[in-house]
């Protein structure tokens, strides 16, 4: 396959929103926030981010958690980059076993047609989340 064809195919497959289940957890703290910050710094993020978790957090709580996580990687935060990153986020709180959670996720991604779901949760919850997404018509 010619490289141009590969790039074209990859572009056609890009998601238009990233939904991160477990955004308040350890994996997000250790890996995800730093990675998202670096992508934002390089202007490679072009879509909204939806964090989903059980914790009853405000956007300020999520921003504080993200800042702490990014600083924990040794990065000196550029406030302009950080503000752009946090500006991409919305947060949906709820219990993964509650069908209403998936309705709220659907509202958060309304208008998007290629959502990417990233499960930063214990494997024992994968089935629950996938069934919830399916039940809400999100897959």
NUDREN-521116 format. One record per residue (C-alpha): residue in three letters; x, y, z. Coordinates in steps of 0.05 Angstrom, whole numbers, padded with zeros to 5 digits. Each point is the difference from the previous one (the first is absolute). Example, Ala and Ser with C-alpha at 12.3 -4.5 7.8 and 13.67 -1.06 7.14 Angstrom:
<recs>
+------+--------+--------+--------+
! resn !      u !      v !      w !
+------+--------+--------+--------+
!  ALA !  00246 ! -00090 !  00156 !
!  SER !  00027 !  00069 ! -00013 !
+------+--------+--------+--------+
</recs>
This chain:
<recs>
+------+--------+--------+--------+
! resn !      u !      v !      w !
+------+--------+--------+--------+
!  UNK !  00000 !  00000 !  00000 !
!  UNK !  00026 !  00069 ! -00018 !
!  UNK !  00016 !  00046 !  00060 !
!  UNK ! -00050 !  00052 ! -00025 !
!  UNK ! -00054 ! -00053 !  00000 !
!  UNK !  00017 ! -00020 !  00070 !
!  UNK ! -00003 !  00072 !  00025 !
!  UNK ! -00066 !  00011 ! -00036 !
!  UNK ! -00029 ! -00063 !  00031 !
!  UNK !  00025 !  00018 !  00069 !
!  UNK ! -00030 !  00070 ! -00006 !
!  UNK ! -00067 ! -00029 ! -00019 !
!  UNK !  00001 ! -00043 !  00062 !
!  UNK !  00014 !  00056 !  00051 !
!  UNK ! -00048 !  00008 !  00057 !
!  UNK ! -00034 !  00066 !  00015 !
!  UNK ! -00004 ! -00006 !  00075 !
!  UNK !  00040 ! -00039 !  00052 !
!  UNK ! -00041 ! -00027 !  00058 !
!  UNK !  00044 ! -00023 !  00058 !
!  UNK ! -00033 ! -00046 !  00051 !
!  UNK !  00038 !  00003 !  00066 !
!  UNK !  00029 !  00069 ! -00010 !
!  UNK !  00008 !  00010 !  00076 !
!  UNK !  00040 ! -00064 !  00010 !
!  UNK !  00074 ! -00017 !  00007 !
!  UNK !  00012 ! -00018 ! -00073 !
!  UNK ! -00026 !  00067 ! -00023 !
!  UNK !  00043 !  00035 !  00053 !
!  UNK !  00063 ! -00038 ! -00017 !
!  UNK ! -00006 ! -00004 ! -00076 !
!  UNK ! -00059 !  00033 ! -00034 !
!  UNK !  00002 !  00073 !  00023 !
!  UNK !  00074 !  00007 ! -00016 !
!  UNK ! -00010 ! -00031 ! -00068 !
!  UNK ! -00061 !  00044 ! -00016 !
!  UNK !  00040 !  00062 !  00023 !
!  UNK !  00057 ! -00017 ! -00047 !
!  UNK ! -00049 ! -00011 ! -00058 !
!  UNK ! -00032 !  00067 !  00015 !
!  UNK !  00068 !  00033 !  00005 !
!  UNK !  00016 ! -00025 ! -00071 !
!  UNK ! -00069 !  00022 ! -00023 !
!  UNK ! -00019 ! -00072 ! -00018 !
!  UNK ! -00066 ! -00002 !  00039 !
!  UNK ! -00056 !  00022 ! -00046 !
!  UNK ! -00061 ! -00028 !  00037 !
!  UNK ! -00037 !  00005 !  00066 !
!  UNK !  00015 ! -00044 !  00059 !
!  UNK ! -00053 ! -00030 !  00046 !
!  UNK !  00022 ! -00027 !  00067 !
!  UNK ! -00045 ! -00051 !  00034 !
!  UNK !  00007 ! -00025 !  00071 !
!  UNK ! -00037 ! -00017 !  00064 !
!  UNK !  00031 !  00058 !  00040 !
!  UNK ! -00046 !  00059 !  00011 !
!  UNK !  00049 !  00052 ! -00026 !
!  UNK ! -00008 !  00069 ! -00028 !
!  UNK !  00039 !  00023 ! -00061 !
!  UNK !  00045 !  00038 !  00049 !
!  UNK !  00015 ! -00066 !  00036 !
!  UNK !  00016 ! -00033 ! -00066 !
!  UNK !  00045 !  00058 ! -00021 !
!  UNK !  00037 ! -00002 !  00067 !
!  UNK !  00009 ! -00076 ! -00007 !
!  UNK !  00026 !  00009 ! -00071 !
!  UNK !  00049 !  00055 !  00021 !
!  UNK !  00027 ! -00043 !  00056 !
!  UNK !  00007 ! -00060 ! -00046 !
!  UNK !  00036 !  00040 ! -00054 !
!  UNK !  00047 !  00034 !  00050 !
!  UNK !  00014 ! -00070 !  00027 !
!  UNK !  00032 ! -00018 ! -00066 !
!  UNK !  00051 !  00056 !  00009 !
!  UNK ! -00030 !  00046 ! -00052 !
!  UNK ! -00001 !  00075 !  00011 !
!  UNK ! -00071 !  00018 ! -00019 !
!  UNK ! -00012 !  00052 ! -00053 !
!  UNK ! -00065 !  00032 !  00023 !
!  UNK ! -00024 !  00013 ! -00070 !
!  UNK !  00008 ! -00073 ! -00019 !
!  UNK ! -00031 ! -00023 !  00065 !
!  UNK ! -00060 !  00046 ! -00009 !
!  UNK ! -00011 ! -00026 ! -00071 !
!  UNK !  00004 ! -00072 !  00025 !
!  UNK ! -00049 !  00011 !  00058 !
!  UNK ! -00045 !  00039 ! -00047 !
!  UNK ! -00009 ! -00063 ! -00041 !
!  UNK ! -00027 ! -00039 !  00059 !
!  UNK ! -00069 ! -00013 !  00026 !
!  UNK ! -00013 ! -00047 !  00058 !
!  UNK ! -00056 ! -00050 !  00010 !
!  UNK ! -00008 ! -00030 !  00069 !
!  UNK ! -00036 ! -00064 !  00016 !
!  UNK ! -00002 ! -00073 !  00017 !
!  UNK !  00021 ! -00045 ! -00058 !
!  UNK ! -00058 ! -00047 !  00016 !
!  UNK ! -00051 !  00057 ! -00008 !
!  UNK ! -00032 !  00003 ! -00070 !
!  UNK ! -00011 !  00075 !  00012 !
!  UNK !  00075 !  00011 ! -00001 !
!  UNK !  00003 ! -00022 ! -00073 !
!  UNK ! -00057 !  00047 ! -00018 !
!  UNK !  00041 !  00057 !  00031 !
!  UNK !  00062 ! -00022 ! -00039 !
!  UNK ! -00043 !  00001 ! -00063 !
!  UNK ! -00021 !  00071 !  00016 !
!  UNK !  00073 !  00020 !  00011 !
!  UNK !  00020 ! -00027 ! -00069 !
!  UNK ! -00063 !  00023 ! -00037 !
!  UNK !  00015 !  00015 ! -00072 !
!  UNK !  00063 ! -00043 ! -00003 !
!  UNK ! -00001 ! -00060 ! -00046 !
!  UNK !  00066 ! -00034 !  00013 !
!  UNK !  00010 ! -00004 !  00075 !
!  UNK !  00060 ! -00036 !  00028 !
!  UNK ! -00011 ! -00034 !  00067 !
!  UNK !  00061 ! -00011 !  00044 !
!  UNK ! -00011 ! -00044 !  00060 !
!  UNK !  00048 !  00018 !  00056 !
!  UNK ! -00038 ! -00044 !  00048 !
!  UNK !  00009 ! -00069 !  00031 !
!  UNK ! -00010 ! -00054 ! -00052 !
!  UNK ! -00057 ! -00028 !  00042 !
!  UNK ! -00041 !  00062 ! -00020 !
!  UNK !  00013 ! -00004 ! -00076 !
!  UNK ! -00062 ! -00042 ! -00013 !
!  UNK ! -00044 !  00046 !  00041 !
!  UNK !  00024 !  00062 ! -00037 !
!  UNK ! -00005 ! -00031 ! -00069 !
!  UNK ! -00071 ! -00024 !  00015 !
!  UNK ! -00018 !  00069 !  00026 !
!  UNK !  00028 !  00033 ! -00063 !
!  UNK ! -00037 ! -00049 ! -00044 !
!  UNK ! -00065 !  00009 !  00039 !
!  UNK !  00004 !  00075 ! -00010 !
!  UNK !  00013 ! -00008 ! -00074 !
!  UNK !  00070 !  00028 !  00004 !
!  UNK !  00036 ! -00057 ! -00035 !
+------+--------+--------+--------+
</recs>
